[in-house]
Every structure is written in structure tokens, then in C-alpha cells.
Amino acid sequence: MLKSLFNWKVLLNLVVAIGVFVGLVWLTFRWLEYHTNHGQEIPVPNIVNKSVQEAIKILDDSGLDYEVDSFKYDPKYRPFQVLQVYPAPGSRVKDGRAIQLKVNPRTWARVEVPDVINKYSGLAFQRLEQVGLKVGDTIYEPSIQKDAVLRILFKGTAVKPKTKLPRFSVVDVVIGSGPMRNISIPNVVGLTVKEARAVIARSMFEVGLVEHEDGSKDESDIIYYQDPAAGDVRDQGMQMDLWVSKRTPAELRAKIEELNSIYRMKVDTALPPIQYQEMPVRDEPIYDVPPPPTTPKKDNPKPSTDVQKTEAQKPAAKTTYSSGNDMTKQKTGSNTNAANTGSANKPAATTQKTTEKPKAKKVVVE
């Protein structure tokens, strides 16, 4: 077997096979060098801050491809100005390499209007600010949906949800202020159902029950009865029930009288009107409040200071033995002094009635 391996024919075939394999590998690499322009590199030109039209022209002249991408809008730069380049300027790339250009757009990117119709106004304002829209004027309009968003206006025109607007655009919001009160009910008897719907909508009411006499749903049927009646006043958004037929109201007089007996209240005018009389106003009795009971005061006897003073003012009787004239003079003076003292102290003596007057001592002269 070893002799067969070293046969010259086998060795020749092996050499031929190796030569073919090496030739194929060499040809492959040569083809790759030719196809990929191996060793041929082009420097990336500096096109930053140039307009996108100028940048594209320079890249075409250099044999380079390009891809334009809209960058975040920056008002500090001109519209369509090249802000970034990848690969960076000065880098060497192969011929035909695509260069990515970041260009400043003409304005802010467009955003979609969120679906906030019939939503609460506070929540709607938050959603609008989140997507990048600013709320301008707030317009209130009568509606049964109080504090709900009815419409969104952009430059005076209503826009639908998911409409794209430039970022930071100013929009006006129409909000319901509540239903209007005491609106007159329109008269739709004699109109078709289609015409009545338009009249009811203009009067800010809604269509309620629509009862067809024949059970059909033909919008061309004529209305011969309505509830509430024409001329009544209701709040905005109330429903109006309609009875329709292909016949005219004059032909349905009996049906109308039957409906009147059900939906219209009859007032009996034969009875005398009720008279109301005011009751006389009676004054409430005034009761005298009895005075509080008085406690008797206890008389506390006090020492008679006036009597003491009177006694002190009286001169003491002298028991001297003298002649009759002197004794007479003394009696006279004593009586005069006593009279003067008594007249001077009379009021004090009357106030103290309970105290007894001390008796004067008799003086005997022998």
C-alpha cells in the first residue's frame, strides 16, 4: 500500500490539485481587490454647517454616496443646514461609501393631535402639553357636557384627532359650560322626520322616541304629534318624542285627542279660584318679671355716739355752796346751756329713738 502512495502518478495528481487550489485562492483575492477597490480610499470632505444642497454636490464630485436624516430642529441654525457628518470629516473611506448627513429641518417635527374630545378639560390640557402642543384661548360654549372638550381649533378651523400639526403649535380648546335653561320648544308638527331632526338640533334639543304609525322607519313620514308641546320651556339637551304617520294631522284628529288626554294636563276652569287669606298677626303677651325677694335686714344696735356727744357737751353740775344769787345764776346758765345744747343736738336725738335720755341729777342746796 505504501508503494502505491509513492507512485509517481499519484504524486503528480496531488501536485496538480494543490496548484489548482492555490490558483483559485489567488484569483479570488484578486477579484475581491478589484471589486472592493482595495487600497483605494477617499477622504471625507468637511461639509458641516453647509446647506444640504452644497453638501450633496461635494459628495457627488468626490464619488461618495450620502444618506440625509432629519435631525432635531434647532432654531439657532438655518433650515436645511448640515449639523453632523458620519464618518467624521477627514476620515478615509472607500469609493462609493454612503456618508450620513444630519440636517436641521425647516421647522419642528409634526405631532399628532391626541383624542381628547368629550374628555375632561383638565386631562385634555395635560395630554396636549405632553405631545408638544400649546393651549391658546379657552372658549366656553353651552353644552350638556359641562367641563368637557367639544372641539380643538387650529387657526380657527376644527381639527380631528390624529391630525398632524407642527410641534409647539398653539391650539384653541372649546369647552362645554353646561346646558342652557328655559329654551322654547320648537313646533315640528307637519314636518317630516328628516326636517324635524335638523330643527331640533338647531334648537339644542335631542330626538327621543320616534313612533311610526305603520311600524316603518321612513324618514319622510309626517309628524302629527310631539311631546313636549310647542312653546313649552325646557333645558338644553332634553329629548323630544315624536309620533309620525303617512297621513296628515287633520286626518288623525282622534289619535291626537287620545294623546292629549295622556300627555297634556287639563285645567278645570269651572271651579272658583282658591283664595288665600292671611292670618292676623297677634302680639305675644308680655309677662312682668317679679322682683327678686328681699331679705330683711337685721337691726344691729350701735352705740349712741350722738348721745355721748350731747352728754359730753353738757357742763357738769357744780355742787358748791354759795349764796342764793349765785345759785340762781348758775341755774339760769345751766338751763340756757341745756336749751342751746338740746336745740343743737335735736336731729341726732330724734334719729336714735331707741336710746333713753339719761336723767339729770338733782342738786340740793341747803
KEMILO-890071 format. One record per residue (C-alpha): residue number from 1; x, y, z. Coordinates in steps of 0.001 Angstrom, whole numbers, padded with zeros to 6 digits. Each point is the difference from the previous one (the first is absolute). Layout:
KEMILO-890071
<k = NUM	x = X	y = Y	z = Z>;
...
END
This chain:
KEMILO-890071
<k = 1	x = 000000	y = 000000	z = 000000>;
<k = 2	x = 002858	y = 002392	z = 000802>;
<k = 3	x = 001494	y = -000734	z = -003394>;
<k = 4	x = -003257	y = 001033	z = -001664>;
<k = 5	x = 000053	y = 003346	z = 001869>;
<k = 6	x = 003449	y = 000851	z = -001239>;
<k = 7	x = -000903	y = -000786	z = -003562>;
<k = 8	x = 000982	y = 002817	z = -002310>;
<k = 9	x = -003470	y = 000242	z = -001457>;
<k = 10	x = -001546	y = 000584	z = 003401>;
<k = 11	x = 002535	y = 002605	z = 000874>;
<k = 12	x = -000599	y = 001769	z = -003265>;
<k = 13	x = -003741	y = 000187	z = 000599>;
<k = 14	x = 000564	y = 001341	z = 003501>;
<k = 15	x = 002289	y = 002751	z = -001261>;
<k = 16	x = -002487	y = 000941	z = -002694>;
<k = 17	x = -002807	y = 000203	z = 002575>;
<k = 18	x = 002025	y = 002236	z = 002314>;
<k = 19	x = 000899	y = 002270	z = -002915>;
<k = 20	x = -003631	y = 000335	z = -001003>;
<k = 21	x = -001039	y = 000833	z = 003581>;
<k = 22	x = 002694	y = 002691	z = 000360>;
<k = 23	x = -000989	y = 001479	z = -003351>;
<k = 24	x = -003624	y = 000224	z = 001001>;
<k = 25	x = 000848	y = 001728	z = 003289>;
<k = 26	x = 002201	y = 002534	z = -001796>;
<k = 27	x = -002657	y = 000740	z = -002566>;
<k = 28	x = -002582	y = 000444	z = 002748>;
<k = 29	x = 002031	y = 002585	z = 001860>;
<k = 30	x = 000782	y = 001857	z = -003195>;
<k = 31	x = -003662	y = 000155	z = -000822>;
<k = 32	x = -000811	y = 001276	z = 003487>;
<k = 33	x = 002663	y = 002701	z = -000284>;
<k = 34	x = -001421	y = 001105	z = -003288>;
<k = 35	x = -003617	y = -000109	z = 001160>;
<k = 36	x = 000551	y = 001746	z = 003351>;
<k = 37	x = 002590	y = 002449	z = -001262>;
<k = 38	x = 002490	y = -001232	z = 002538>;
<k = 39	x = 002642	y = 002597	z = 000764>;
<k = 40	x = -002055	y = 002814	z = -001588>;
<k = 41	x = -001323	y = 002340	z = 002769>;
<k = 42	x = -001574	y = 003441	z = -000257>;
<k = 43	x = 000100	y = 002589	z = 002811>;
<k = 44	x = -003390	y = 001215	z = 001265>;
<k = 45	x = -000358	y = 003688	z = -000844>;
<k = 46	x = -000943	y = 002550	z = 002669>;
<k = 47	x = -003592	y = 000909	z = -000772>;
<k = 48	x = -001174	y = 000940	z = 003497>;
<k = 49	x = -002036	y = 003281	z = 000220>;
<k = 50	x = -000536	y = -000052	z = -003759>;
<k = 51	x = -003416	y = -000217	z = -001575>;
<k = 52	x = -001222	y = -003429	z = -000937>;
<k = 53	x = 000064	y = 000901	z = -003712>;
<k = 54	x = 003681	y = 001009	z = 000152>;
<k = 55	x = 000912	y = -003096	z = 002044>;
<k = 56	x = -001647	y = -002347	z = -002516>;
<k = 57	x = 001829	y = 001606	z = -002904>;
<k = 58	x = 003395	y = -000353	z = 001745>;
<k = 59	x = -000629	y = -003657	z = 000807>;
<k = 60	x = -001011	y = -000754	z = -003576>;
<k = 61	x = 003198	y = 001565	z = -001316>;
<k = 62	x = 002039	y = -002086	z = 002478>;
<k = 63	x = -001649	y = -003243	z = -001063>;
<k = 64	x = -001707	y = -000576	z = 003339>;
<k = 65	x = -003633	y = -000897	z = 000639>;
<k = 66	x = -002106	y = 001710	z = 002669>;
<k = 67	x = -002977	y = -000557	z = 002294>;
<k = 68	x = -001919	y = 003024	z = 001298>;
<k = 69	x = -001639	y = -000275	z = 003390>;
<k = 70	x = -002221	y = 002685	z = 001569>;
<k = 71	x = 001579	y = 001053	z = 003267>;
<k = 72	x = -001745	y = 001569	z = 003014>;
<k = 73	x = -001061	y = 003505	z = -000891>;
<k = 74	x = 002208	y = 002696	z = 001502>;
<k = 75	x = -001151	y = 003597	z = -000583>;
<k = 76	x = 003576	y = 001254	z = 000467>;
<k = 77	x = 001011	y = -001416	z = -003404>;
<k = 78	x = -001275	y = 000589	z = -003499>;
<k = 79	x = -002557	y = -002354	z = -001532>;
<k = 80	x = 001585	y = -002891	z = -001979>;
<k = 81	x = 003439	y = 000688	z = 001490>;
<k = 82	x = 002343	y = -003004	z = 000441>;
<k = 83	x = 000651	y = -000414	z = 003733>;
<k = 84	x = 001781	y = -003363	z = 000187>;
<k = 85	x = 001860	y = -002361	z = -002413>;
<k = 86	x = 000838	y = -003671	z = 000491>;
<k = 87	x = 002763	y = -001100	z = -000515>;
<k = 88	x = 001606	y = 003187	z = 001297>;
<k = 89	x = 001603	y = 002388	z = -002514>;
<k = 90	x = 003607	y = -000993	z = -000792>;
<k = 91	x = -000614	y = -003745	z = 000328>;
<k = 92	x = 001011	y = -002186	z = -002957>;
<k = 93	x = -002672	y = -002217	z = -001475>;
<k = 94	x = -000296	y = -002084	z = -003121>;
<k = 95	x = -001497	y = 001234	z = -003195>;
<k = 96	x = -003792	y = -000274	z = 000057>;
<k = 97	x = -000299	y = 000045	z = 003801>;
<k = 98	x = -003279	y = 001587	z = 001211>;
<k = 99	x = 000527	y = 003055	z = 002190>;
<k = 100	x = -002771	y = 000768	z = 002546>;
<k = 101	x = -001048	y = 003633	z = 000251>;
<k = 102	x = -001933	y = 001408	z = 002996>;
<k = 103	x = -001923	y = 003008	z = -001339>;
<k = 104	x = -001916	y = 002636	z = 001948>;
<k = 105	x = -003661	y = -000150	z = -001173>;
<k = 106	x = -001970	y = 003013	z = -001132>;
<k = 107	x = -002220	y = 000014	z = 003086>;
<k = 108	x = -000961	y = -002132	z = 002944>;
<k = 109	x = -000978	y = -003590	z = -000626>;
<k = 110	x = -003722	y = -000638	z = -000382>;
<k = 111	x = -001953	y = -001614	z = 002823>;
<k = 112	x = -003449	y = -001604	z = 000086>;
<k = 113	x = -002911	y = 001693	z = 001734>;
<k = 114	x = -001060	y = -002297	z = 002878>;
<k = 115	x = -003572	y = -001284	z = 000234>;
<k = 116	x = -001327	y = 002183	z = 002848>;
<k = 117	x = -003479	y = 000702	z = -001392>;
<k = 118	x = -002715	y = -000456	z = 002691>;
<k = 119	x = 002747	y = -000350	z = 002605>;
<k = 120	x = 000373	y = 002068	z = 003173>;
<k = 121	x = 001708	y = 003303	z = -000751>;
<k = 122	x = 002705	y = -000391	z = 002657>;
<k = 123	x = 001083	y = -003369	z = -001412>;
<k = 124	x = -000167	y = 001371	z = -003565>;
<k = 125	x = 002364	y = 002871	z = 000808>;
<k = 126	x = 002560	y = -002444	z = 001398>;
<k = 127	x = -000153	y = -002241	z = -003068>;
<k = 128	x = 000430	y = 002944	z = -002372>;
<k = 129	x = 003053	y = 001254	z = 001893>;
<k = 130	x = 001531	y = -003482	z = 000090>;
<k = 131	x = 000011	y = -000320	z = -003798>;
<k = 132	x = 001444	y = 003517	z = -000416>;
<k = 133	x = -003069	y = 002127	z = -000771>;
<k = 134	x = -000744	y = 003256	z = 001801>;
<k = 135	x = -003503	y = 001017	z = 001091>;
<k = 136	x = -000938	y = 003523	z = -001080>;
<k = 137	x = -003531	y = 001276	z = 000599>;
<k = 138	x = -002588	y = -001900	z = 002009>;
<k = 139	x = -003473	y = 000482	z = -001528>;
<k = 140	x = -003103	y = -000939	z = 002000>;
<k = 141	x = -003111	y = -001138	z = -001856>;
<k = 142	x = -003397	y = -001083	z = 001383>;
<k = 143	x = -000170	y = -003779	z = 000134>;
<k = 144	x = -001374	y = -002730	z = 002230>;
<k = 145	x = 003580	y = -001306	z = 000249>;
<k = 146	x = 001239	y = 002441	z = 002592>;
<k = 147	x = 003823	y = 000392	z = 000239>;
<k = 148	x = 000488	y = -002402	z = -002929>;
<k = 149	x = 002014	y = 000745	z = -003164>;
<k = 150	x = -002350	y = 000470	z = -002959>;
<k = 151	x = 002434	y = 001031	z = -002770>;
<k = 152	x = 003656	y = 000889	z = -000625>;
<k = 153	x = 000691	y = 002942	z = -002286>;
<k = 154	x = 003211	y = 000717	z = -001909>;
<k = 155	x = 000033	y = 003450	z = -001608>;
<k = 156	x = -003781	y = 000174	z = 000369>;
<k = 157	x = -000678	y = -003380	z = -001663>;
<k = 158	x = -001116	y = -003120	z = 001863>;
<k = 159	x = 002518	y = -002856	z = -000210>;
<k = 160	x = -000709	y = -003667	z = 000550>;
<k = 161	x = 002014	y = -002304	z = 002256>;
<k = 162	x = 003214	y = -001442	z = -001517>;
<k = 163	x = 000384	y = 003040	z = -002259>;
<k = 164	x = 003702	y = 000893	z = -000245>;
<k = 165	x = 000982	y = 003538	z = 000993>;
<k = 166	x = 003438	y = 001590	z = 000406>;
<k = 167	x = 001439	y = -000448	z = 003456>;
<k = 168	x = -000688	y = 002905	z = 002422>;
<k = 169	x = -002977	y = 001155	z = -002066>;
<k = 170	x = -002636	y = 002037	z = 001856>;
<k = 171	x = -003495	y = -001516	z = 000030>;
<k = 172	x = -003265	y = 001343	z = 001419>;
<k = 173	x = -002261	y = -002235	z = 002073>;
<k = 174	x = -003825	y = 000189	z = 000069>;
<k = 175	x = -001421	y = -001135	z = 003358>;
<k = 176	x = -003626	y = -000577	z = 001014>;
<k = 177	x = -001347	y = 002474	z = 002559>;
<k = 178	x = -003127	y = -001977	z = 000915>;
<k = 179	x = -003502	y = -000129	z = -001469>;
<k = 180	x = -002032	y = 003132	z = -000764>;
<k = 181	x = -003155	y = 000483	z = 002029>;
<k = 182	x = -003581	y = 000739	z = -001029>;
<k = 183	x = 000247	y = -000480	z = -003779>;
<k = 184	x = -003240	y = 000105	z = -001946>;
<k = 185	x = -001068	y = -003287	z = -001601>;
<k = 186	x = -000256	y = 000324	z = -003826>;
<k = 187	x = -003104	y = -001026	z = -001903>;
<k = 188	x = 000757	y = -002948	z = -002300>;
<k = 189	x = -003565	y = -001220	z = -000628>;
<k = 190	x = -000580	y = -000252	z = -003735>;
<k = 191	x = 003702	y = -000481	z = -000824>;
<k = 192	x = 001649	y = -003187	z = -001158>;
<k = 193	x = 002237	y = -001925	z = 002368>;
<k = 194	x = 003109	y = 001092	z = -001896>;
<k = 195	x = -000985	y = 003670	z = 000142>;
<k = 196	x = -000950	y = -000272	z = 003668>;
<k = 197	x = 003394	y = -001429	z = 000925>;
<k = 198	x = 001743	y = 003063	z = -001440>;
<k = 199	x = -002378	y = 002410	z = 001777>;
<k = 200	x = 000392	y = -001813	z = 003328>;
<k = 201	x = 003792	y = -000030	z = -000313>;
<k = 202	x = 000092	y = 003758	z = -000706>;
<k = 203	x = -002143	y = 000592	z = 003092>;
<k = 204	x = 002575	y = -001973	z = 002079>;
<k = 205	x = -002382	y = -002871	z = 000796>;
<k = 206	x = 000214	y = -003692	z = -000795>;
<k = 207	x = -002376	y = -002373	z = -001761>;
<k = 208	x = -001415	y = -002595	z = 002352>;
<k = 209	x = -002664	y = -002572	z = -000858>;
<k = 210	x = -001188	y = -000039	z = -003615>;
<k = 211	x = -003165	y = -002101	z = -000281>;
<k = 212	x = -001188	y = -000789	z = -003517>;
<k = 213	x = -003656	y = -000814	z = -000438>;
<k = 214	x = 000663	y = -002803	z = -002472>;
<k = 215	x = 003140	y = -001254	z = 001760>;
<k = 216	x = 002357	y = 001068	z = -002783>;
<k = 217	x = 003048	y = 002250	z = 000310>;
<k = 218	x = -000631	y = 002265	z = -002948>;
<k = 219	x = 001611	y = 003428	z = 000559>;
<k = 220	x = -002541	y = 001587	z = -002338>;
<k = 221	x = -002944	y = -000679	z = 002335>;
<k = 222	x = -001849	y = 003073	z = 001329>;
<k = 223	x = -000005	y = 000874	z = 003699>;
<k = 224	x = -003524	y = 000348	z = 001396>;
<k = 225	x = 000816	y = 000207	z = 003737>;
<k = 226	x = 002921	y = 001012	z = 002187>;
<k = 227	x = 000829	y = -000034	z = 003691>;
<k = 228	x = 000840	y = 002458	z = 001606>;
<k = 229	x = -002436	y = 002358	z = -001712>;
<k = 230	x = 001179	y = 002932	z = -002086>;
<k = 231	x = 000575	y = 003105	z = 002102>;
<k = 232	x = 000931	y = -001817	z = 003207>;
<k = 233	x = 003374	y = 000779	z = 001515>;
<k = 234	x = 002592	y = -002660	z = 000748>;
<k = 235	x = 003721	y = -000207	z = 000662>;
<k = 236	x = 002490	y = -000624	z = -002758>;
<k = 237	x = 000475	y = -003649	z = -000931>;
<k = 238	x = -003503	y = -001148	z = 000927>;
<k = 239	x = -001574	y = -002607	z = -002281>;
<k = 240	x = -003052	y = 000553	z = -002182>;
<k = 241	x = -002236	y = -002986	z = -000763>;
<k = 242	x = -001655	y = -000081	z = -003421>;
<k = 243	x = -003025	y = -001825	z = -001421>;
<k = 244	x = 000086	y = -000285	z = -003787>;
<k = 245	x = -002224	y = -001352	z = -002717>;
<k = 246	x = -000479	y = 000143	z = -003730>;
<k = 247	x = -003322	y = 001756	z = 000607>;
<k = 248	x = -000386	y = 003689	z = 000838>;
<k = 249	x = -000784	y = 001280	z = 003529>;
<k = 250	x = -003528	y = 000972	z = -001152>;
<k = 251	x = -000744	y = -003634	z = -000770>;
<k = 252	x = 001219	y = -001139	z = 003412>;
<k = 253	x = -002174	y = 002246	z = 002178>;
<k = 254	x = -001256	y = -002872	z = 002166>;
<k = 255	x = 003529	y = -001294	z = 000585>;
<k = 256	x = 001167	y = 003476	z = 000949>;
<k = 257	x = -002839	y = 000372	z = 002543>;
<k = 258	x = 000935	y = -003343	z = 001503>;
<k = 259	x = 003643	y = 001078	z = 000351>;
<k = 260	x = -001098	y = 003322	z = 001495>;
<k = 261	x = -001895	y = -001828	z = 002715>;
<k = 262	x = 003226	y = -001826	z = 000878>;
<k = 263	x = 002714	y = 002650	z = -000389>;
<k = 264	x = -001879	y = 003270	z = 000507>;
<k = 265	x = -001264	y = 001044	z = 003399>;
<k = 266	x = -003551	y = 001421	z = -000010>;
<k = 267	x = -000814	y = 002946	z = 002259>;
<k = 268	x = -003632	y = 000189	z = 001231>;
<k = 269	x = -000959	y = 003660	z = -000273>;
<k = 270	x = -003559	y = -000531	z = 001333>;
<k = 271	x = 001157	y = -000168	z = 003584>;
<k = 272	x = 000371	y = 003303	z = 001846>;
<k = 273	x = 003532	y = 001133	z = 000518>;
<k = 274	x = 001557	y = -000748	z = 003321>;
<k = 275	x = 000303	y = 003057	z = 002210>;
<k = 276	x = 002610	y = 000235	z = 002630>;
<k = 277	x = -000531	y = 002194	z = 003067>;
<k = 278	x = 002719	y = 001085	z = 002279>;
<k = 279	x = -000415	y = -000802	z = 003654>;
<k = 280	x = 000070	y = 003028	z = 002346>;
<k = 281	x = 003220	y = 000452	z = 001800>;
<k = 282	x = -000473	y = -000107	z = 003769>;
<k = 283	x = 002419	y = 001574	z = 002377>;
<k = 284	x = 001496	y = -002326	z = 002464>;
<k = 285	x = -000946	y = 000746	z = 003647>;
<k = 286	x = 002624	y = 001707	z = 002064>;
<k = 287	x = 000369	y = -001305	z = 003499>;
<k = 288	x = 001425	y = 002205	z = 002772>;
<k = 289	x = 002918	y = -001550	z = 001684>;
<k = 290	x = -000576	y = 000046	z = 003798>;
<k = 291	x = 002690	y = 001755	z = 001968>;
<k = 292	x = 002386	y = -002218	z = 001899>;
<k = 293	x = -000948	y = -000556	z = 003683>;
<k = 294	x = 001708	y = 002313	z = 002454>;
<k = 295	x = 001482	y = -001383	z = 003168>;
<k = 296	x = -000893	y = 001989	z = 003123>;
<k = 297	x = 002857	y = 001880	z = 001468>;
<k = 298	x = 000814	y = -000583	z = 003610>;
<k = 299	x = 000268	y = 003160	z = 002097>;
<k = 300	x = 003257	y = -000104	z = 001774>;
<k = 301	x = -000067	y = 002468	z = 002896>;
<k = 302	x = 002867	y = 002381	z = -000174>;
<k = 303	x = 001332	y = 002020	z = 002851>;
<k = 304	x = -001595	y = 003409	z = 000128>;
<k = 305	x = 002866	y = 002219	z = -000767>;
<k = 306	x = -002287	y = 003042	z = -000268>;
<k = 307	x = -001297	y = -000496	z = 003499>;
<k = 308	x = 003504	y = -000361	z = 001281>;
<k = 309	x = 000956	y = 003172	z = -001790>;
<k = 310	x = -003030	y = 001771	z = 001509>;
<k = 311	x = 000909	y = -001145	z = 003436>;
<k = 312	x = 003565	y = 001065	z = -000528>;
<k = 313	x = -001148	y = 003473	z = -001083>;
<k = 314	x = -002142	y = 000429	z = 003078>;
<k = 315	x = 001944	y = 001718	z = 002786>;
<k = 316	x = 000265	y = -002010	z = 003136>;
<k = 317	x = -002133	y = 001313	z = 002879>;
<k = 318	x = 002058	y = 001658	z = 002662>;
<k = 319	x = -000777	y = -000879	z = 003603>;
<k = 320	x = 001268	y = 003173	z = 001578>;
<k = 321	x = -001462	y = 001748	z = 002882>;
<k = 322	x = -000619	y = 003593	z = -000771>;
<k = 323	x = -002530	y = 002624	z = 000604>;
<k = 324	x = -003428	y = 000053	z = -001592>;
<k = 325	x = 000874	y = 002464	z = -002737>;
<k = 326	x = 002877	y = -002011	z = -001160>;
<k = 327	x = -002076	y = -003085	z = 000063>;
<k = 328	x = -002681	y = 001690	z = -002066>;
<k = 329	x = 002532	y = 001106	z = -002579>;
<k = 330	x = 001364	y = -003477	z = -000213>;
<k = 331	x = -003443	y = -001464	z = -000546>;
<k = 332	x = -000760	y = 002584	z = -002653>;
<k = 333	x = 003269	y = -000639	z = -001854>;
<k = 334	x = -000457	y = -003674	z = 000374>;
<k = 335	x = -003475	y = 000161	z = -001458>;
<k = 336	x = 001176	y = 002235	z = -002891>;
<k = 337	x = 002843	y = -002311	z = -000879>;
<k = 338	x = -002295	y = -002976	z = 000201>;
<k = 339	x = -002499	y = 001694	z = -002309>;
<k = 340	x = 002687	y = 000921	z = -002506>;
<k = 341	x = 001462	y = -003454	z = 000112>;
<k = 342	x = -003364	y = -001601	z = -000389>;
<k = 343	x = -000914	y = 002159	z = -002975>;
<k = 344	x = 003345	y = -000682	z = -001672>;
<k = 345	x = -000165	y = -003743	z = 000549>;
<k = 346	x = -003676	y = -000467	z = -000725>;
<k = 347	x = 000316	y = -001811	z = -003382>;
<k = 348	x = 002479	y = -002464	z = 001391>;
<k = 349	x = -002291	y = -000708	z = 002934>;
<k = 350	x = -002987	y = -000733	z = -002239>;
<k = 351	x = 001915	y = -002538	z = -002112>;
<k = 352	x = 000829	y = -002025	z = 003038>;
<k = 353	x = -003428	y = -000581	z = 001473>;
<k = 354	x = 000875	y = -003321	z = 001473>;
<k = 355	x = 002590	y = 001516	z = 002398>;
<k = 356	x = -001343	y = 001502	z = 003194>;
<k = 357	x = 001053	y = 003423	z = 001110>;
<k = 358	x = 001886	y = -000093	z = 003303>;
<k = 359	x = -001721	y = 001824	z = 002845>;
<k = 360	x = 001594	y = 003160	z = 001347>;
<k = 361	x = 001220	y = -000209	z = 003542>;
<k = 362	x = -001686	y = 002242	z = 002509>;
<k = 363	x = 002195	y = 002251	z = 002016>;
<k = 364	x = -001274	y = 000900	z = 003422>;
<k = 365	x = 001330	y = 003163	z = 001614>;
<k = 366	x = -000543	y = 000314	z = 003645>;
END
